[in-house]
Amino acid sequence: MLVKTYGYAVQGISATKVTVEVSIGVGINFYLVGLPDNAVKESQHRIHTALKQFGFKVPGKQITVNMAPADIRKEGSAYDLSIAIGILAASEQIVAEKISDYVIMGELALDGELRPIKGALPIAIHARQDGFKGIILPTENAQEAAVVSGLEVLYANNLKQVIDFFEGKEQLPRAEIDLDAAFLNETQAIEFDFADVKGQENIKRALEIAAAGGHNAILIGPPGAGKTMLSKRLPSILPPLTIEEALETTKIHSVAGKTGKRGTGLVTQRPFRTPHHTISDIALVGGGNNPQPGEISLAHNGVLFLDELPEFKRTVLEVMRQPIEDRVVTISRAKFSVEYPASFMLIASMNPCPCGYYNHPEKDCVCAPGIVQKYLNKISGPLLDRIDLHIEVTPVPFSELNKQQSAELSKDIRARVVKARRLQGERYKHEKQIHCNAQMSSKDLKTYCQLSDAGNALLKNAMERLGLSARAYDRILKVARTVADLDNSENIETNHLAEAIQYRSLDREGWAG
């Protein structure tokens, strides 16, 4: 007898339907074909033991399992449940009437328990598109898949529950969530608040500008000045995720198996990823034998924070250059290629020198001559070129630390950021590739960043006197446009330009001695 069950192969952040064809005939062999990897091939042993726990068995006949399309590699243990139900139906141990209506996926433990799979959200999205009535998943994946409306998402704890469902003995529970209510409540939650930070008003202002325009930033200052503390609070002032952004972000985390046990199944907060400086280039941008999203894709629609930037390997930093520009990562292999979105804000921090006290107001730097410049040269010019704001962080004096009054709340700063983003959304509504000021090209600057004669004179004077490089010109205009948006000004005034100019510390000649 021939029976078909259905699963999905995840590729990138999309999924392809896999038809699991099970045929039982004369003989005693077990054949598993259709380009399965080792994890899929080993499913035979898991299935055999799991079925025995509930009084079923793999029949002692020739069993052929074909996973179509046969030219797509099938990876992982998520097909255990599809194959097990197919074998039971083909051997007429269970009724097969409703099997073709559902996508059935899950990993089997030896005792028959169901373990979670990766990529439940993209699988559910494509199952609905392909016209399936529903999907049967392990309990841990239910809330994630329930985000997809118009699809019956059923879940089970073990193989026996799934068998009883197809036999008509019991109904599987259905996962349902009030997405709008849950999403609205969770997007407003703030874990780290700027109100916790004493002093550093100029740094908060710079990060507000970065958030309002989507600009990359680097914080330079001595140890203990608050660089990491300030950076961790940046997501709290970014605009809340939209439903579309949350879905796209969740798909990436789902494929990577990083969704965890969220109440809504959705990523409702902007990601904040902090990889250690020992990270490899593949772990950062994604890839591997079985391609997986890297840290920059997991930071999609959020923040990638690189602490102690000069300590990262040069090759790791260089592979970021193209994704920062294109906002997408393409991983190519001989037979296929996958794309992962990578639209993130890069926030980096560093000490000004190896000892950390160059330009410190109270402590002396003990680094030898030329060491400061050598330390700074660990960061390449092309990467620095993609960072809009250079922010010098100074230690907080005791008088500020001892103040009792609380600082401005993140929600108040966020309100200004959201207002500035709305202005940008209106300005760029006819531009497909631009959503915020940081994404403007040199061509766009001529249209949206026109200066008055006084502004041109100020910028010319600043570039000559401070010895700013040519690459600083575009960055200053973009930041000035954001400052003007925060000021609700249609035109870029000289005071907006003056503020933007001060955020180009590392471009000044002689900054590092």
Secondary structure by P-SEA (a helix, b strand, c coil): cbbbbbbbbbcccbbbbbbbbbbbcccbbbbbccccccccccaaaaaaaaaaaacccccccbbbbbccccccccccccaaaaaaaaaaaaacccccccccccbbbbbbcccbbbbbbcaaaaaaaaaaaacccbbbbccccccccccccccbbbbbccaaaaaaaaacccccbbbbcaaaaaaaaaaacccccccccccaaaaaaaaaaaaaccccbbbbbcccccaaaaaaacccccccccaaaaaaaaaaaaaaccccccccccccccbbbbbccccccccccccccccccccccccccbbbbbcccccccaaaaaaaaaaaaacbbbbbcccbbbbbbbbbbbbbbbcccccccccccccccccccaaaaaaaacccaaaaaacccbbbbbbbcccccccccccccaaaaaaaaaaaaaaaaaaacccccccccccccaaaaaccccccaaaaaaaaaaaaaacccccaaaaaaaaaaaaaaaaccccccaaaaaaaaaacccccccccc
